[in-house]
Amino acid sequence: MSRIDTAPRRGRPKKKKRGASPLTVVGVLLLAIGLGCLGYIGWQYFGTNVVSQRAFNEERGNLREQWQGENNTETADPGSAVPGDAVALMRIPALGEDYEVPVLKGTDAGTLARGLGWYENTAQPGEVGNFAVAGHRVTHGEPFARILELEKGDEVVVETSSAVYTYEITVPPKDITVDDSETWPLDPVPDHESQEPNSDQDPSEAILTLTTCTDLFHSPDRSIGFAVLSDTENK
């Protein structure tokens, strides 16, 4: 029969756990920051486009339903619209047969995420004066992604509840670049040759101004294009 040893055994000394080194902590933090930046960029350049395209479709559908409805004369009139309201649809045949983007009153970030923005205090669609519109070239649906491809003579069609206005490009957006602080492009008669303010001159024709970012990344540069009304078809 074996003898049971009852003498106390000496345990092995426990190893002290070593904490993460400062370099490891810094590495993890940098990795997290990098992933966060990539996620943000991915959302800006891809995620916002998906969300905005859905908003474009919704605004188009709502606007057409509004036009087809009864007793909507006041709400359909662009002049009575409030900021954020859709007032027109813009089609540019040179950018594709299916190109049709809603135009909303105002140019704040929320409005430009749902379509093109109509600068307040500029002329109404088809009206004598300067009907000025802004749109993103990248992110938020990218409605003006290919606007620098437009050439002189290309048509821009603007449809409202009462008429379809056709403008003809006279100065392509690729020809003029200005700082975002410039205000002359929104004048009733924008002088693109001198590029000086001309707000006191009375307009004699209906003009369309298209504005967008020049670069694919954030910058203060803006591309400006101009068109004149060439045809009006009442609905």
C-alpha positions as CSV (number, residue, x, y, z in Angstrom):
1,M,0.0,0.0,0.0
2,S,1.5,3.3,-1.0
3,R,2.1,6.0,1.4
4,I,0.3,9.2,1.1
5,D,2.6,12.2,1.4
6,T,0.9,14.8,3.6
7,A,3.8,17.2,3.6
8,P,2.9,20.6,2.1
9,R,4.1,21.3,-1.4
10,R,5.7,24.4,-2.4
11,G,3.7,26.0,-5.3
12,R,5.5,27.5,-8.2
13,P,5.7,31.2,-8.1
14,K,3.1,32.9,-10.3
15,K,4.3,34.9,-13.2
16,K,3.3,38.5,-13.2
17,K,1.1,39.5,-16.1
18,R,2.7,42.1,-18.3
19,G,0.5,45.0,-19.4
20,A,0.3,46.1,-23.0
21,S,3.2,48.2,-24.0
22,P,2.8,51.8,-24.9
23,L,3.6,51.0,-28.6
24,T,0.8,48.5,-28.7
25,V,-1.7,51.0,-27.3
26,V,-0.6,53.6,-29.8
27,G,-0.8,51.1,-32.6
28,V,-4.3,50.1,-31.7
29,L,-5.4,53.7,-31.4
30,L,-3.9,54.5,-34.8
31,L,-5.7,51.5,-36.4
32,A,-9.0,52.6,-34.9
33,I,-8.6,56.1,-36.2
34,G,-7.6,54.8,-39.6
35,L,-10.6,52.5,-39.8
36,G,-12.8,55.4,-38.7
37,C,-11.5,57.7,-41.4
38,L,-12.0,55.0,-44.0
39,G,-15.5,54.5,-42.8
40,Y,-16.3,58.2,-43.0
41,I,-14.8,58.5,-46.5
42,G,-16.7,55.5,-47.6
43,W,-20.0,56.9,-46.2
44,Q,-19.4,60.3,-47.9
45,Y,-18.5,58.9,-51.3
46,F,-20.8,55.9,-51.4
47,G,-23.4,55.9,-48.6
48,T,-24.6,59.5,-49.1
49,N,-25.1,58.7,-52.8
50,V,-27.4,55.8,-52.0
51,V,-29.5,57.9,-49.6
52,S,-29.7,60.9,-51.9
53,Q,-30.7,58.9,-54.9
54,R,-33.7,57.6,-52.9
55,A,-34.5,61.1,-51.9
56,F,-34.3,62.2,-55.6
57,N,-36.8,59.5,-56.5
58,E,-39.1,60.5,-53.7
59,E,-39.0,64.2,-54.5
60,R,-39.7,63.4,-58.2
61,G,-42.7,61.2,-57.4
62,N,-44.1,63.7,-54.9
63,L,-43.8,66.6,-57.3
64,R,-45.5,64.8,-60.2
65,E,-48.3,63.7,-57.8
66,Q,-48.6,67.4,-56.7
67,W,-48.9,68.5,-60.3
68,Q,-51.5,66.0,-61.1
69,G,-53.6,66.8,-58.1
70,E,-56.5,69.2,-57.9
71,N,-56.6,72.6,-56.3
72,N,-52.8,72.8,-56.0
73,T,-52.2,76.0,-57.9
74,E,-50.7,77.9,-55.0
75,T,-48.4,75.1,-53.7
76,A,-47.2,74.3,-57.3
77,D,-46.2,77.9,-58.0
78,P,-42.4,78.2,-57.5
79,G,-42.9,81.7,-56.3
80,S,-45.0,80.5,-53.3
81,A,-42.6,77.7,-52.4
82,V,-40.9,77.7,-49.0
83,P,-37.3,76.6,-48.5
84,G,-36.9,72.9,-49.1
85,D,-39.9,72.6,-51.4
86,A,-39.4,70.9,-54.8
87,V,-40.4,73.3,-57.5
88,A,-39.2,71.8,-60.8
89,L,-37.5,68.9,-62.6
90,M,-34.3,69.4,-64.6
91,R,-33.4,67.2,-67.5
92,I,-30.1,67.5,-69.4
93,P,-30.2,65.2,-72.5
94,A,-26.4,65.4,-73.0
95,L,-26.0,63.6,-69.7
96,G,-28.3,60.7,-70.5
97,E,-31.9,60.0,-71.5
98,D,-32.7,59.1,-67.9
99,Y,-31.2,62.2,-66.3
100,E,-33.9,64.0,-64.3
101,V,-33.2,65.7,-61.0
102,P,-35.6,67.6,-58.8
103,V,-34.9,71.3,-58.1
104,L,-35.7,72.5,-54.6
105,K,-35.8,76.0,-53.2
106,G,-32.7,76.8,-51.1
107,T,-29.1,75.7,-51.1
108,D,-28.5,74.6,-47.6
109,A,-26.8,71.2,-47.0
110,G,-30.1,69.3,-46.3
111,T,-31.7,70.6,-49.5
112,L,-28.7,69.8,-51.7
113,A,-28.8,66.2,-50.3
114,R,-32.3,65.8,-51.9
115,G,-31.7,67.4,-55.3
116,L,-30.5,70.5,-57.0
117,G,-30.8,73.8,-55.1
118,W,-32.4,77.0,-56.4
119,Y,-30.7,80.1,-55.0
120,E,-33.3,82.1,-53.2
121,N,-33.7,85.7,-54.4
122,T,-32.9,84.7,-58.0
123,A,-35.4,84.5,-60.8
124,Q,-38.0,81.8,-61.1
125,P,-37.7,79.1,-63.9
126,G,-38.5,80.7,-67.3
127,E,-38.7,84.2,-65.8
128,V,-36.7,87.2,-67.2
129,G,-33.6,87.4,-65.0
130,N,-31.2,84.8,-63.6
131,F,-32.5,81.5,-62.5
132,A,-29.5,80.1,-60.6
133,V,-29.1,76.5,-59.5
134,A,-26.4,74.6,-57.4
135,G,-25.6,70.9,-57.2
136,H,-23.0,68.5,-55.8
137,R,-20.5,67.1,-58.2
138,V,-19.4,64.4,-55.8
139,T,-21.3,62.9,-52.8
140,H,-25.0,63.3,-52.0
141,G,-26.3,61.9,-55.3
142,E,-23.7,63.6,-57.5
143,P,-26.3,65.3,-59.7
144,F,-23.7,67.4,-61.4
145,A,-21.0,64.7,-61.6
146,R,-20.6,65.1,-65.4
147,I,-21.5,68.8,-65.7
148,L,-18.0,69.7,-67.0
149,E,-18.8,67.6,-70.1
150,L,-21.4,70.1,-71.3
151,E,-20.7,72.0,-74.4
152,K,-22.0,75.2,-75.9
153,G,-25.4,74.5,-77.5
154,D,-26.4,71.7,-75.2
155,E,-29.9,71.9,-73.8
156,V,-31.1,72.1,-70.2
157,V,-34.8,71.4,-69.8
158,V,-36.6,72.7,-66.7
159,E,-40.2,71.5,-66.1
160,T,-42.6,73.2,-63.7
161,S,-46.3,72.7,-63.0
162,S,-47.3,75.1,-65.8
163,A,-44.6,74.9,-68.5
164,V,-41.5,73.3,-69.9
165,Y,-38.5,75.7,-70.4
166,T,-35.6,74.8,-72.6
167,Y,-32.3,76.6,-72.1
168,E,-29.3,76.5,-74.4
169,I,-25.8,76.5,-72.9
170,T,-23.9,79.6,-74.0
171,V,-20.9,79.3,-71.6
172,P,-20.0,75.7,-70.5
173,P,-19.2,75.2,-66.8
174,K,-15.7,74.0,-67.7
175,D,-14.8,77.4,-69.0
176,I,-15.3,79.5,-65.8
177,T,-13.8,78.8,-62.4
178,V,-14.3,81.3,-59.5
179,D,-13.8,81.4,-55.8
180,D,-16.9,80.5,-53.7
181,S,-16.9,84.0,-52.3
182,E,-17.7,85.5,-55.7
183,T,-21.3,86.8,-55.9
184,W,-21.5,88.1,-59.5
185,P,-22.7,84.8,-60.9
186,L,-26.0,85.3,-59.1
187,D,-26.6,88.8,-60.4
188,P,-29.7,89.4,-62.5
189,V,-27.4,90.0,-65.5
190,P,-24.1,88.1,-64.6
191,D,-21.2,89.6,-66.5
192,H,-19.0,86.5,-67.2
193,E,-16.5,88.5,-69.3
194,S,-15.5,91.1,-66.7
195,Q,-16.5,88.8,-63.7
196,E,-17.4,91.9,-61.8
197,P,-20.6,92.6,-59.8
198,N,-23.4,93.9,-62.0
199,S,-26.4,93.8,-59.7
200,D,-27.9,97.2,-60.8
201,Q,-28.5,96.3,-64.4
202,D,-32.0,95.3,-65.4
203,P,-32.3,91.9,-67.1
204,S,-33.8,91.6,-70.6
205,E,-33.7,87.8,-71.1
206,A,-34.2,84.7,-69.1
207,I,-30.8,83.2,-68.0
208,L,-30.0,79.9,-66.3
209,T,-26.8,79.7,-64.1
210,L,-25.4,76.3,-63.1
211,T,-22.9,76.2,-60.2
212,T,-20.9,73.2,-58.7
213,C,-17.6,72.3,-57.1
214,T,-14.7,72.3,-59.5
215,D,-12.7,69.6,-57.8
216,L,-13.6,66.1,-56.7
217,F,-12.4,66.9,-53.2
218,H,-13.4,69.9,-51.0
219,S,-12.1,73.2,-52.3
220,P,-13.2,76.8,-52.6
221,D,-13.3,76.7,-56.4
222,R,-16.6,76.7,-58.2
223,S,-17.4,75.9,-61.9
224,I,-20.0,78.2,-63.4
225,G,-22.0,77.7,-66.5
226,F,-24.6,79.9,-68.2
227,A,-27.5,79.2,-70.6
228,V,-30.3,81.3,-72.1
229,L,-34.0,80.5,-72.6
230,S,-34.6,79.3,-76.1
231,D,-38.1,77.8,-75.9
232,T,-41.2,77.7,-73.7
233,E,-43.9,75.1,-73.9
234,N,-47.0,75.8,-71.8
235,K,-48.6,72.7,-70.3
